[in-house]
Amino acid sequence: MKHILSITDFSRDELLQIIEKARDIKSSPITYCDAARGSIIATLFFEPSTRTRLSFESAALRLGANVLGFADAKTTSTKKGETLEDTIKIVNGYADYIVMRHFETGAAARAAAVSHVPIVNAGDGSGEHPTQALLDIFTIAEKIPLNNLIIAFVGDLKYGRTAHSLSQGLAHFNPKFYFISPSSLRMPEEILTKLKNQGISCQELETWDEIARGVQVLYMTRVQEERFQDKAEYARLKNAYVLNKATAALFKDDCLFMHPLPRVGEINPEIDNDQRAIYFKQAHNGVWVRMALFLALDGERRGLI
């Protein structure tokens, strides 16, 4: 586990180990308050973030580690033309781990190629978001068994890196996937092919009406304005799917409503008090999962595991 670039870096057993450790941390966080003392974690965010950056930093601080980094690349030497590779080489001398978000797909792999310290991909363009997938899987596992899960991914599946990672992470558990999106925002063919080659049931749809009653998890995503060059196309698609009281009634009483957040209209705030809505709990679980991840990385660095 030198670097964490993709959810596919984890075996089934490794995923379950992270989930179990996160469960233990959540039940008794004070037990781990000095577990990473002396470590330094750099958070390099070339793209905006609220939940991911703050939960990584909270996770590090709760473990007794120190945090440095930036939330706005405009304040760094990249503004002067410094390359990503040079930035990573410099930060290698300042930190034991680098958590990085970048607007370019593949940037995390570029960083890892020149880094002597572990790179944790906190989102690379429309590529992947592996630690979001970990916390999503943890959140699901708190509520229902992971095996044979029936889940519908809804919205922007073309650019939605959270859906890319979660679908591949859940592939270890024999799921059934419904991919619901406008035709122009389909799940990338590369991911569909990979899933189907693993024997995963995948069905692409443009509406949830026919399958809603059979779904255990509804995973909503926002249409990502920042990925669109044609703003008129974005305006046409942004509210293609909206979860409100009327549409929520289509789903079972025990269905889980999830969203990686932020939302921009695809979930009406009137759903927030619905017992099925767990997206804020989902976000908060990021702290425990990222603590577990840091412990795994720190144990390797110190030769403890």
TORZA-66593 format. One record per residue (C-alpha): x, y, z; residue number from 0; residue in three letters. Coordinates in nm, 4 decimals, m for minus. Example, Ala and Ser with C-alpha at 12.3 -4.5 7.8 and 13.67 -1.06 7.14 Angstrom:
<atoms>
<<1.2300,m0.4500,0.7800>,0,'Ala'> <<1.3670,m0.1060,0.7140>,1,'Ser'> 
</atoms>
This chain:
<atoms>
<<0.0000,0.0000,0.0000>,0,'Met'> <<0.2805,0.2395,m0.0961>,1,'Lys'> <<0.0401,0.4814,m0.2660>,2,'His'> <<m0.3402,0.4999,m0.2710>,3,'Ile'> <<m0.4306,0.6039,m0.6225>,4,'Leu'> <<m0.7336,0.3883,m0.7015>,5,'Ser'> <<m0.9892,0.1871,m0.5100>,6,'Ile'> <<m0.8597,m0.1092,m0.7111>,7,'Thr'> <<m0.5397,m0.0850,m0.5065>,8,'Asp'> <<m0.7364,m0.2607,m0.2297>,9,'Phe'> <<m0.8178,m0.6299,m0.2176>,10,'Ser'> <<m1.1460,m0.7441,m0.0668>,11,'Arg'> <<m0.9694,m0.8383,0.2553>,12,'Asp'> <<m0.7948,m0.5011,0.2744>,13,'Glu'> <<m1.1251,m0.3186,0.2305>,14,'Leu'> <<m1.2789,m0.5203,0.5117>,15,'Leu'> <<m0.9772,m0.4558,0.7347>,16,'Gln'> <<m1.0103,m0.0792,0.6824>,17,'Ile'> <<m1.3833,m0.0995,0.7592>,18,'Ile'> <<m1.3212,m0.2988,1.0767>,19,'Glu'> <<m1.0499,m0.0602,1.1945>,20,'Lys'> <<m1.2708,0.2429,1.1191>,21,'Ala'> <<m1.5526,0.0828,1.3181>,22,'Arg'> <<m1.3187,0.0348,1.6133>,23,'Asp'> <<m1.1907,0.3935,1.5911>,24,'Ile'> <<m1.5430,0.5339,1.5721>,25,'Lys'> <<m1.6422,0.3439,1.8859>,26,'Ser'> <<m1.3425,0.4718,2.0854>,27,'Ser'> <<m1.1537,0.7553,1.9104>,28,'Pro'> <<m0.9669,0.8628,2.2242>,29,'Ile'> <<m0.7823,0.5303,2.2183>,30,'Thr'> <<m0.6010,0.6440,1.9044>,31,'Tyr'> <<m0.5208,1.0039,2.0011>,32,'Cys'> <<m0.1422,0.9469,1.9934>,33,'Asp'> <<m0.1279,0.6705,1.7329>,34,'Ala'> <<0.0446,0.8819,1.4655>,35,'Ala'> <<0.2269,1.1318,1.6852>,36,'Arg'> <<0.5414,1.2572,1.5143>,37,'Gly'> <<0.4050,1.2090,1.1630>,38,'Ser'> <<0.3530,1.5014,0.9267>,39,'Ile'> <<0.0776,1.4943,0.6664>,40,'Ile'> <<0.0700,1.7398,0.3762>,41,'Ala'> <<m0.2669,1.8242,0.2207>,42,'Thr'> <<m0.2191,1.9661,m0.1284>,43,'Leu'> <<m0.5502,2.0793,m0.2761>,44,'Phe'> <<m0.5307,2.2167,m0.6291>,45,'Phe'> <<m0.9103,2.2002,m0.6526>,46,'Glu'> <<m1.1783,2.3194,m0.4058>,47,'Pro'> <<m1.2852,2.0912,m0.1223>,48,'Ser'> <<m1.4749,2.1100,0.2043>,49,'Thr'> <<m1.5444,1.7567,0.3296>,50,'Arg'> <<m1.2402,1.5776,0.1913>,51,'Thr'> <<m0.9763,1.8278,0.3012>,52,'Arg'> <<m1.1245,1.8951,0.6440>,53,'Leu'> <<m1.1908,1.5293,0.7210>,54,'Ser'> <<m0.8359,1.4316,0.6215>,55,'Phe'> <<m0.6977,1.7079,0.8417>,56,'Glu'> <<m0.9322,1.6161,1.1266>,57,'Ser'> <<m0.8261,1.2519,1.0931>,58,'Ala'> <<m0.4579,1.3440,1.1117>,59,'Ala'> <<m0.5033,1.5741,1.4104>,60,'Leu'> <<m0.7158,1.3192,1.5978>,61,'Arg'> <<m0.4275,1.0727,1.5604>,62,'Leu'> <<m0.1799,1.3223,1.7014>,63,'Gly'> <<m0.0127,1.3933,1.3667>,64,'Ala'> <<0.0765,1.7380,1.2348>,65,'Asn'> <<m0.0714,1.8894,0.9196>,66,'Val'> <<0.0644,2.1349,0.6650>,67,'Leu'> <<m0.0425,2.2232,0.3145>,68,'Gly'> <<m0.2591,2.4526,0.1065>,69,'Phe'> <<m0.6203,2.4812,m0.0026>,70,'Ala'> <<m0.5592,2.7239,m0.2885>,71,'Asp'> <<m0.2877,2.6501,m0.5440>,72,'Ala'> <<m0.2863,3.0170,m0.6452>,73,'Lys'> <<m0.0877,3.0880,m0.3288>,74,'Thr'> <<0.1883,2.8437,m0.4299>,75,'Thr'> <<0.4717,2.8424,m0.6814>,76,'Ser'> <<0.2535,2.6603,m0.9324>,77,'Thr'> <<0.1230,3.0102,m1.0000>,78,'Lys'> <<0.4778,3.0909,m1.1145>,79,'Lys'> <<0.4892,2.7904,m1.3436>,80,'Gly'> <<0.6319,2.5224,m1.1154>,81,'Glu'> <<0.5361,2.1756,m1.2355>,82,'Thr'> <<0.3357,1.9282,m1.0330>,83,'Leu'> <<0.6341,1.6948,m1.0282>,84,'Glu'> <<0.8646,1.9604,m0.8823>,85,'Asp'> <<0.6053,2.0535,m0.6205>,86,'Thr'> <<0.5803,1.6900,m0.5103>,87,'Ile'> <<0.9590,1.6511,m0.4947>,88,'Lys'> <<0.9805,1.9574,m0.2701>,89,'Ile'> <<0.7003,1.8458,m0.0367>,90,'Val'> <<0.8710,1.5055,m0.0057>,91,'Asn'> <<1.1250,1.6809,0.2136>,92,'Gly'> <<0.8600,1.8285,0.4426>,93,'Tyr'> <<0.6065,1.5507,0.5066>,94,'Ala'> <<0.5676,1.1776,0.5620>,95,'Asp'> <<0.2495,1.1513,0.3526>,96,'Tyr'> <<0.0906,1.3617,0.0818>,97,'Ile'> <<m0.2861,1.3860,0.0392>,98,'Val'> <<m0.3535,1.5482,m0.2967>,99,'Met'> <<m0.6550,1.6660,m0.4916>,100,'Arg'> <<m0.6018,1.7853,m0.8469>,101,'His'> <<m0.8185,1.8953,m1.1366>,102,'Phe'> <<m0.6372,1.6723,m1.3885>,103,'Glu'> <<m0.7257,1.3058,m1.4319>,104,'Thr'> <<m0.4117,1.1027,m1.3723>,105,'Gly'> <<m0.2394,1.3696,m1.1624>,106,'Ala'> <<m0.2138,1.1389,m0.8610>,107,'Ala'> <<m0.0276,0.8800,m1.0675>,108,'Ala'> <<0.2079,1.1512,m1.1935>,109,'Arg'> <<0.2745,1.2558,m0.8358>,110,'Ala'> <<0.3348,0.8982,m0.7240>,111,'Ala'> <<0.5874,0.8456,m1.0031>,112,'Ala'> <<0.8246,1.1008,m0.8462>,113,'Val'> <<0.7369,1.0639,m0.4768>,114,'Ser'> <<0.9306,0.8739,m0.2122>,115,'His'> <<0.6471,0.9193,0.0383>,116,'Val'> <<0.2952,0.7765,m0.0008>,117,'Pro'> <<0.0551,0.9723,m0.2211>,118,'Ile'> <<m0.3128,0.9514,m0.1284>,119,'Val'> <<m0.5438,1.0439,m0.4145>,120,'Asn'> <<m0.8118,1.2779,m0.2780>,121,'Ala'> <<m0.9695,1.3135,m0.6223>,122,'Gly'> <<m0.8049,1.3517,m0.9620>,123,'Asp'> <<m1.0288,1.5329,m1.2081>,124,'Gly'> <<m1.2964,1.2995,m1.3372>,125,'Ser'> <<m1.0826,0.9957,m1.2575>,126,'Gly'> <<m1.1193,0.8445,m0.9112>,127,'Glu'> <<m1.1793,0.9266,m0.5457>,128,'His'> <<m1.0743,0.6090,m0.3628>,129,'Pro'> <<m1.1071,0.7321,m0.0051>,130,'Thr'> <<m1.4614,0.8517,m0.0748>,131,'Gln'> <<m1.5377,0.4978,m0.1889>,132,'Ala'> <<m1.3935,0.3631,0.1357>,133,'Leu'> <<m1.6153,0.5833,0.3500>,134,'Leu'> <<m1.9152,0.5050,0.1297>,135,'Asp'> <<m1.8579,0.1324,0.1726>,136,'Ile'> <<m1.8135,0.1799,0.5479>,137,'Phe'> <<m2.1396,0.3761,0.5666>,138,'Thr'> <<m2.3307,0.1084,0.3767>,139,'Ile'> <<m2.1790,m0.1666,0.5915>,140,'Ala'> <<m2.3047,0.0089,0.9060>,141,'Glu'> <<m2.6605,m0.0342,0.7806>,142,'Lys'> <<m2.6868,m0.3440,0.5620>,143,'Ile'> <<m2.4724,m0.6377,0.4439>,144,'Pro'> <<m2.2359,m0.5590,0.1574>,145,'Leu'> <<m2.2820,m0.8892,m0.0226>,146,'Asn'> <<m2.5325,m0.8971,m0.3102>,147,'Asn'> <<m2.6113,m0.5273,m0.2754>,148,'Leu'> <<m2.8533,m0.3634,m0.5208>,149,'Ile'> <<m2.7500,m0.0022,m0.5787>,150,'Ile'> <<m2.8537,0.2684,m0.8233>,151,'Ala'> <<m2.6016,0.5360,m0.9198>,152,'Phe'> <<m2.7803,0.8476,m1.0432>,153,'Val'> <<m2.6726,1.1655,m1.2198>,154,'Gly'> <<m2.3355,1.2550,m1.3663>,155,'Asp'> <<m2.1665,0.9195,m1.4098>,156,'Leu'> <<m1.9298,1.0369,m1.6826>,157,'Lys'> <<m1.7391,1.2875,m1.4713>,158,'Tyr'> <<m1.8433,1.1591,m1.1279>,159,'Gly'> <<m1.5234,1.0168,m0.9829>,160,'Arg'> <<m1.7050,0.9023,m0.6672>,161,'Thr'> <<m1.9272,0.6709,m0.8716>,162,'Ala'> <<m1.6243,0.5439,m1.0638>,163,'His'> <<m1.4485,0.4431,m0.7426>,164,'Ser'> <<m1.7462,0.3132,m0.5452>,165,'Leu'> <<m1.8694,0.0868,m0.8233>,166,'Ser'> <<m1.5252,m0.0717,m0.8559>,167,'Gln'> <<m1.4867,m0.1058,m0.4800>,168,'Gly'> <<m1.8229,m0.2763,m0.4396>,169,'Leu'> <<m1.7361,m0.5177,m0.7209>,170,'Ala'> <<m1.5742,m0.7393,m0.4551>,171,'His'> <<m1.9189,m0.8103,m0.3070>,172,'Phe'> <<m2.1238,m0.9422,m0.6007>,173,'Asn'> <<m2.3493,m0.6360,m0.6411>,174,'Pro'> <<m2.6175,m0.5480,m0.8913>,175,'Lys'> <<m2.5714,m0.2023,m1.0423>,176,'Phe'> <<m2.8190,0.0310,m1.2050>,177,'Tyr'> <<m2.6531,0.3273,m1.3760>,178,'Phe'> <<m2.9103,0.6016,m1.4272>,179,'Ile'> <<m2.8020,0.9058,m1.6255>,180,'Ser'> <<m2.8666,1.1129,m1.9364>,181,'Pro'> <<m2.7088,0.9469,m2.2402>,182,'Ser'> <<m2.4384,1.2142,m2.2539>,183,'Ser'> <<m2.3323,1.1453,m1.8938>,184,'Leu'> <<m2.3065,0.7654,m1.9050>,185,'Arg'> <<m2.0631,0.5685,m1.6941>,186,'Met'> <<m1.7362,0.5469,m1.8928>,187,'Pro'> <<m1.7193,0.2443,m2.1187>,188,'Glu'> <<m1.3830,0.1455,m1.9715>,189,'Glu'> <<m1.5358,0.1036,m1.6252>,190,'Ile'> <<m1.8459,m0.0732,m1.7556>,191,'Leu'> <<m1.6290,m0.3211,m1.9445>,192,'Thr'> <<m1.4123,m0.3843,m1.6402>,193,'Lys'> <<m1.7172,m0.4493,m1.4206>,194,'Leu'> <<m1.8845,m0.6765,m1.6734>,195,'Lys'> <<m1.5618,m0.8739,m1.7153>,196,'Asn'> <<m1.5793,m0.9419,m1.3411>,197,'Gln'> <<m1.9291,m1.0827,m1.3839>,198,'Gly'> <<m2.1045,m0.7825,m1.2294>,199,'Ile'> <<m2.4651,m0.7160,m1.3323>,200,'Ser'> <<m2.4813,m0.3657,m1.4843>,201,'Cys'> <<m2.7902,m0.2061,m1.6348>,202,'Gln'> <<m2.7942,0.1426,m1.7862>,203,'Glu'> <<m3.1179,0.3418,m1.7695>,204,'Leu'> <<m3.2377,0.6977,m1.8150>,205,'Glu'> <<m3.5103,0.6811,m1.5488>,206,'Thr'> <<m3.5466,0.5194,m1.2084>,207,'Trp'> <<m3.9209,0.4590,m1.2257>,208,'Asp'> <<m3.9109,0.0876,m1.3055>,209,'Glu'> <<m3.6346,m0.0162,m1.0665>,210,'Ile'> <<m3.6907,0.2096,m0.7642>,211,'Ala'> <<m3.8777,m0.0448,m0.5487>,212,'Arg'> <<m3.5976,m0.2979,m0.5721>,213,'Gly'> <<m3.3075,m0.0688,m0.4847>,214,'Val'> <<m3.1319,m0.0921,m0.1469>,215,'Gln'> <<m2.9058,0.2109,m0.1968>,216,'Val'> <<m2.9757,0.5219,m0.4034>,217,'Leu'> <<m2.6463,0.7002,m0.4696>,218,'Tyr'> <<m2.7170,1.0487,m0.6008>,219,'Met'> <<m2.4491,1.2650,m0.7634>,220,'Thr'> <<m2.4426,1.6237,m0.8812>,221,'Arg'> <<m2.3946,1.7262,m1.2416>,222,'Val'> <<m2.0519,1.8895,m1.2263>,223,'Gln'> <<m2.0566,2.2367,m1.3763>,224,'Glu'> <<m1.6780,2.2656,m1.3588>,225,'Glu'> <<m1.6375,1.9779,m1.6085>,226,'Arg'> <<m1.8621,2.1379,m1.8733>,227,'Phe'> <<m1.7347,2.3684,m2.1463>,228,'Gln'> <<m2.0882,2.4140,m2.2809>,229,'Asp'> <<m2.2764,2.5922,m2.0015>,230,'Lys'> <<m2.6056,2.5639,m2.1892>,231,'Ala'> <<m2.5659,2.1862,m2.1849>,232,'Glu'> <<m2.4980,2.1984,m1.8111>,233,'Tyr'> <<m2.8112,2.4064,m1.7525>,234,'Ala'> <<m3.0151,2.1525,m1.9503>,235,'Arg'> <<m2.8878,1.8539,m1.7533>,236,'Leu'> <<m2.8295,1.9811,m1.4000>,237,'Lys'> <<m3.1780,1.8954,m1.2732>,238,'Asn'> <<m3.2294,1.5803,m1.4768>,239,'Ala'> <<m3.2881,1.3838,m1.1550>,240,'Tyr'> <<m3.4221,1.5384,m0.8357>,241,'Val'> <<m3.4951,1.3534,m0.5135>,242,'Leu'> <<m3.7864,1.5212,m0.3367>,243,'Asn'> <<m4.0873,1.3970,m0.1404>,244,'Lys'> <<m4.2671,1.2896,m0.4554>,245,'Ala'> <<m3.9794,1.0940,m0.6083>,246,'Thr'> <<m3.8629,0.9572,m0.2714>,247,'Ala'> <<m4.2016,0.7866,m0.2410>,248,'Ala'> <<m4.0981,0.5573,m0.5276>,249,'Leu'> <<m3.8312,0.3935,m0.3105>,250,'Phe'> <<m3.8662,0.1426,m0.0289>,251,'Lys'> <<m3.8924,0.2554,0.3318>,252,'Asp'> <<m3.5538,0.0993,0.4109>,253,'Asp'> <<m3.3666,0.2269,0.1051>,254,'Cys'> <<m3.0526,0.4284,0.1884>,255,'Leu'> <<m3.0250,0.7733,0.0298>,256,'Phe'> <<m2.6589,0.8627,m0.0191>,257,'Met'> <<m2.4691,1.1488,m0.1814>,258,'His'> <<m2.0960,1.2347,m0.1751>,259,'Pro'> <<m2.1880,1.6057,m0.1529>,260,'Leu'> <<m2.1954,1.8915,m0.2267>,261,'Pro'> <<m2.5466,1.8924,m0.3660>,262,'Arg'> <<m2.6684,2.1635,m0.6003>,263,'Val'> <<m3.0381,2.0855,m0.6337>,264,'Gly'> <<m3.0543,1.7110,m0.6986>,265,'Glu'> <<m3.1663,1.6446,m0.3387>,266,'Ile'> <<m3.4291,1.8789,m0.2000>,267,'Asn'> <<m3.3578,1.9828,0.1624>,268,'Pro'> <<m3.7043,1.8500,0.2488>,269,'Glu'> <<m3.5467,1.5023,0.2286>,270,'Ile'> <<m3.2900,1.5773,0.4996>,271,'Asp'> <<m3.5215,1.4608,0.7790>,272,'Asn'> <<m3.6277,1.1466,0.5949>,273,'Asp'> <<m3.5055,0.8424,0.7899>,274,'Gln'> <<m3.3543,0.7079,0.4685>,275,'Arg'> <<m3.1269,1.0108,0.4195>,276,'Ala'> <<m2.7783,0.9306,0.5498>,277,'Ile'> <<m2.5592,1.1635,0.3421>,278,'Tyr'> <<m2.4511,1.3823,0.6341>,279,'Phe'> <<m2.3624,1.0754,0.8421>,280,'Lys'> <<m2.1818,0.9505,0.5327>,281,'Gln'> <<m1.9699,1.2671,0.5215>,282,'Ala'> <<m1.8900,1.2488,0.8933>,283,'His'> <<m1.7750,0.8882,0.8553>,284,'Asn'> <<m1.4903,1.0167,0.6415>,285,'Gly'> <<m1.2961,1.1048,0.9559>,286,'Val'> <<m1.2988,0.7495,1.0963>,287,'Trp'> <<m1.2175,0.5857,0.7648>,288,'Val'> <<m0.9318,0.8247,0.6923>,289,'Arg'> <<m0.7959,0.7696,1.0425>,290,'Met'> <<m0.7947,0.3962,0.9697>,291,'Ala'> <<m0.6196,0.4596,0.6402>,292,'Leu'> <<m0.3507,0.6749,0.8008>,293,'Phe'> <<m0.2930,0.4065,1.0638>,294,'Leu'> <<m0.2395,0.1465,0.7919>,295,'Ala'> <<0.0058,0.3723,0.6086>,296,'Leu'> <<0.1817,0.4756,0.9298>,297,'Asp'> <<0.2179,0.1167,1.0406>,298,'Gly'> <<0.3893,0.0344,0.7124>,299,'Glu'> <<0.6199,0.3359,0.7387>,300,'Arg'> <<0.7233,0.2472,1.0925>,301,'Arg'> <<0.7547,m0.1221,1.0104>,302,'Gly'> <<0.4729,m0.2182,1.2461>,303,'Leu'> <<0.2689,m0.4128,0.9892>,304,'Ile'> 
</atoms>
